[in-house]
Amino acid sequence: MEQLKILAADKDPDTRAQIKMYAAFEGMTADEAADGVAAIKLFRRNDYGVIVLDGGIGELDALSVCRQIRKSSEVPVIITSSGGEEDEILGYYEAGADDFLKKPYSGRMLMARINALLKRNRGKEDFVPRRIIYEGLCIDTASRSVFIDGAPVSLSPKEYKLLLFLAKNPRKAMSRETILRNVWGEDFFGTDRTVDTHIKLLRGHIKPYDRMIGTVWGSGYIFR
């Protein structure tokens, strides 16, 4: 499974390098963007846990970047700025930012804010990221589409729901009974073989990433 990834969008290369270092200390990875246009391009190609956005970023300003992000995603956005006037901060929040951090800031403070936002989102039972990405396997939850190395894959509604359920619960062994209850519903009266049949079909559709779905002998399946 991929590490949680953040996007560090800041015009200053030293600041981007520091954010990347802070993220590594927390077991995260970070992509860098030097301007707003680059930030939007990276956002559209990747699935980020948090975006750290410089209020003074060029090419496309921070307000525009934030509004573009909010058109398709609820990913947490932290705006950083050496400013801090009330009207400026309110403008960021109105554009969809989740938090504001005044520059200069410490690495500990930035990571505390990031972890707080991540914890808040994980606490939402209905929170589902717009995109779930494992190597070349991408699940776009907004369009209910699946892509293998960028190419769309045709899945039945039940196959999609099965893949999404497993991918949302990585590294957790799921019994056939648990899968039946969550994917088919409490009122389904089928047998365990229903799960096995759909897993076989699903694996065939998502090759070469079928290895992501492992078998837990005598119990069920695990997404790894």
HUGIZI-V259987 format. One record per backbone hydrogen bond with DSSP energy under -0.5 kcal/mol. CO is the residue of the C=O (numbers start at 1). NH is the residue of the N-H. E is the energy in kcal/mol with one decimal. If there is no record, write none. Layout:
co:CO nh:NH e:E
co:CO nh:NH e:E
This chain:
co:4 nh:29 e:-2.1
co:5 nh:49 e:-3.4
co:5 nh:50 e:-0.7
co:6 nh:8 e:-0.6
co:6 nh:31 e:-2.3
co:7 nh:9 e:-0.8
co:7 nh:52 e:-3.1
co:8 nh:10 e:-0.7
co:8 nh:33 e:-2.3
co:9 nh:54 e:-2.9
co:11 nh:13 e:-0.6
co:12 nh:16 e:-2.0
co:13 nh:17 e:-2.3
co:14 nh:18 e:-2.1
co:15 nh:19 e:-2.5
co:16 nh:20 e:-2.3
co:17 nh:21 e:-1.9
co:18 nh:22 e:-2.8
co:19 nh:23 e:-2.6
co:20 nh:24 e:-1.9
co:21 nh:25 e:-1.8
co:22 nh:26 e:-0.9
co:23 nh:26 e:-0.7
co:23 nh:28 e:-2.9
co:24 nh:27 e:-1.6
co:29 nh:6 e:-2.4
co:31 nh:8 e:-3.1
co:33 nh:10 e:-1.9
co:35 nh:39 e:-1.9
co:36 nh:40 e:-2.2
co:37 nh:41 e:-2.1
co:38 nh:42 e:-2.4
co:39 nh:43 e:-2.5
co:40 nh:44 e:-2.1
co:41 nh:45 e:-0.8
co:42 nh:45 e:-0.7
co:42 nh:46 e:-1.3
co:46 nh:48 e:-0.6
co:49 nh:76 e:-0.7
co:50 nh:7 e:-1.9
co:51 nh:53 e:-0.6
co:51 nh:78 e:-2.9
co:52 nh:9 e:-3.0
co:53 nh:80 e:-2.5
co:54 nh:57 e:-1.6
co:55 nh:62 e:-0.6
co:58 nh:36 e:-2.8
co:58 nh:60 e:-3.0
co:61 nh:65 e:-2.4
co:62 nh:66 e:-2.7
co:63 nh:67 e:-2.2
co:64 nh:68 e:-2.3
co:65 nh:69 e:-2.3
co:66 nh:70 e:-2.2
co:67 nh:71 e:-0.7
co:68 nh:71 e:-0.8
co:69 nh:72 e:-1.6
co:69 nh:73 e:-1.7
co:76 nh:51 e:-2.5
co:77 nh:79 e:-0.5
co:77 nh:98 e:-2.6
co:77 nh:99 e:-1.5
co:78 nh:53 e:-3.2
co:79 nh:101 e:-2.8
co:80 nh:55 e:-3.9
co:81 nh:103 e:-2.7
co:85 nh:89 e:-2.3
co:86 nh:90 e:-2.7
co:87 nh:91 e:-1.9
co:88 nh:92 e:-1.6
co:89 nh:93 e:-2.1
co:90 nh:94 e:-2.5
co:91 nh:95 e:-1.4
co:92 nh:96 e:-0.5
co:92 nh:97 e:-2.3
co:93 nh:96 e:-1.1
co:99 nh:79 e:-2.6
co:101 nh:81 e:-1.6
co:106 nh:110 e:-2.2
co:107 nh:111 e:-2.5
co:108 nh:112 e:-1.9
co:109 nh:113 e:-2.1
co:110 nh:114 e:-2.5
co:111 nh:115 e:-2.8
co:112 nh:116 e:-1.9
co:113 nh:117 e:-2.1
co:114 nh:118 e:-2.4
co:115 nh:119 e:-2.4
co:116 nh:120 e:-2.1
co:117 nh:121 e:-2.2
co:118 nh:122 e:-2.4
co:119 nh:123 e:-1.4
co:121 nh:124 e:-1.3
co:123 nh:125 e:-0.7
co:124 nh:127 e:-1.8
co:130 nh:141 e:-2.4
co:130 nh:142 e:-0.8
co:131 nh:133 e:-0.5
co:132 nh:139 e:-2.8
co:134 nh:137 e:-2.8
co:136 nh:138 e:-0.6
co:136 nh:149 e:-3.1
co:137 nh:134 e:-2.8
co:138 nh:140 e:-0.6
co:138 nh:147 e:-2.8
co:139 nh:132 e:-2.4
co:139 nh:141 e:-0.9
co:140 nh:144 e:-1.0
co:140 nh:145 e:-1.9
co:145 nh:140 e:-2.9
co:146 nh:153 e:-2.7
co:147 nh:138 e:-2.6
co:147 nh:149 e:-0.6
co:148 nh:151 e:-2.1
co:151 nh:148 e:-3.1
co:153 nh:146 e:-0.6
co:153 nh:155 e:-0.7
co:156 nh:160 e:-2.6
co:157 nh:161 e:-2.2
co:158 nh:162 e:-2.3
co:159 nh:163 e:-2.5
co:160 nh:164 e:-2.8
co:161 nh:165 e:-2.2
co:162 nh:166 e:-2.1
co:163 nh:167 e:-2.7
co:164 nh:168 e:-2.0
co:166 nh:169 e:-1.2
co:167 nh:170 e:-0.6
co:169 nh:172 e:-1.1
co:173 nh:175 e:-0.5
co:174 nh:221 e:-2.5
co:175 nh:179 e:-2.3
co:176 nh:180 e:-2.8
co:177 nh:181 e:-2.3
co:178 nh:182 e:-2.1
co:179 nh:183 e:-2.7
co:179 nh:184 e:-0.6
co:180 nh:184 e:-1.7
co:180 nh:185 e:-1.3
co:185 nh:188 e:-1.4
co:191 nh:194 e:-1.7
co:191 nh:195 e:-0.5
co:192 nh:195 e:-0.8
co:192 nh:196 e:-1.7
co:193 nh:197 e:-2.6
co:194 nh:198 e:-2.0
co:195 nh:199 e:-2.6
co:196 nh:200 e:-2.1
co:197 nh:201 e:-2.0
co:198 nh:202 e:-2.7
co:199 nh:203 e:-2.8
co:200 nh:204 e:-1.6
co:201 nh:205 e:-1.3
co:202 nh:206 e:-1.6
co:206 nh:209 e:-2.3
co:208 nh:211 e:-0.7
co:209 nh:212 e:-1.9
co:210 nh:213 e:-1.6
co:212 nh:214 e:-0.9
co:212 nh:224 e:-2.9
co:214 nh:222 e:-2.4
co:215 nh:217 e:-0.8
co:216 nh:219 e:-2.5
co:216 nh:220 e:-1.5
co:219 nh:176 e:-1.6
co:220 nh:216 e:-2.7
co:221 nh:174 e:-3.4
co:222 nh:214 e:-3.3
co:222 nh:224 e:-0.6
co:223 nh:171 e:-4.0
